[in-house]
């Protein structure tokens, strides 16, 4: 179901087609439809564009990360990830607004007491 998420702080190393290793942090795992997808970010010095991979099972039942070859599938997952980011931004903004309101009330009390 879109919107469900599982927080993770795992670091993984993936090997590209040329045998070069790349480190990523799993920033989130989201479920879209019946499948799970890992949202990965490279270290800060390598850029900030997220990589999204489908999580499948190998023959032993272990999780493996698979490129998403279908453009429609990738678009659905990317849109779900964008919606989650927007919802998180809105939640942070609402929390900041509440904090500012509380600070304003406390400052008003201090002025009244003087």
N, C-alpha and C positions, 0 to 999 in steps of 0.2 A: 504494500500500500504506500503511495507517495506520502512523504512527510514523516514516515517512521525512520528513526535514525538510531545509530548506536555509536557512542563516542569511543574513539580509540586514539592512542598516542603511539602506535607501533611504527617502528622504522624498518623498512625492508630494502633489500637490494635486488634490483631487476637487471637482467643482462639483455642488451639489445642484439640485433641481428649480426653485428660485427664483433660480438663477444665483449663489448665494453660494459662495465658495471656502472649502474646509476642508483644512488640512494634516494629513497622517497619516504616521506612520513604519511602514514594513513591518517588523514584528517577526519574521515567520516566513512561510514558504510550506510548506504541508503537502499531501500527496497522499492523497486518500481515493477509493478505487475507481480509476477511470481519469482522474480530474480533479485539477487543482491549485487550491488556494485560498490567498488571501493573508489573513493575520491582520494587521490594522491597529490602531494605537493613536493617538488624537489627542494633541496636546501636553498636558503635565501640567496646565496651567491650564484645559483644557477637559474634563477628566474622565479616567477610567481604564478605561472599558468598551471592550472590543475590538470591532472591526467585522470581519466575515468576508465576503469577496467571492470569487466564483468567477473564475478566470482563464480567459478564452476568447481566441480569435483573431478579429481583424477580417478584412475582405476582403483586406487586404494582408499578412496573416500576423503582424501586430503583436499583442502582448498587450493585452487590454482587461480591465477589471474590471467584473463584472456582479453585480447584486444576486441573491441566492438567494431566489426566490419560493416554492419548494416547501418546506414546513415539515419534511417528513421528511428531505430533503436537508440542510437547515440543521442539524437536530438531529444527524444523523450526523457532520457536520463539527465542530460544537460539542463533541460528545462526544470526538471524536478529539483536538481541541485541549486539552480538559480532561485527557485521559489523558497527553498530552505534558507538560503543566504538572506533573501529579502525579509523573511519572517524573523530571522535572528537579528537583523539590523533594526527592524521595527521594535522588537522586544528590548533591545539595548537602549534605543531612543526613549521608549516609554519609561524604562527604569531610570535613565538619566533625568527625565522630566520629573519623576517622583522625588528623586534625590534633591533636585533643585528646589522643588516646592517645600520639602522638609527643611532645607537650609534657610529658605526665606522665612519660614515660620519661626525657626529658632532665633534668627537674627531679630525678628520683630519682637519676640519675647524679651530678648536682652535689652532692647531699646526701651520697652515698657517698664522694665525693672529699674532703669536708671532714673 
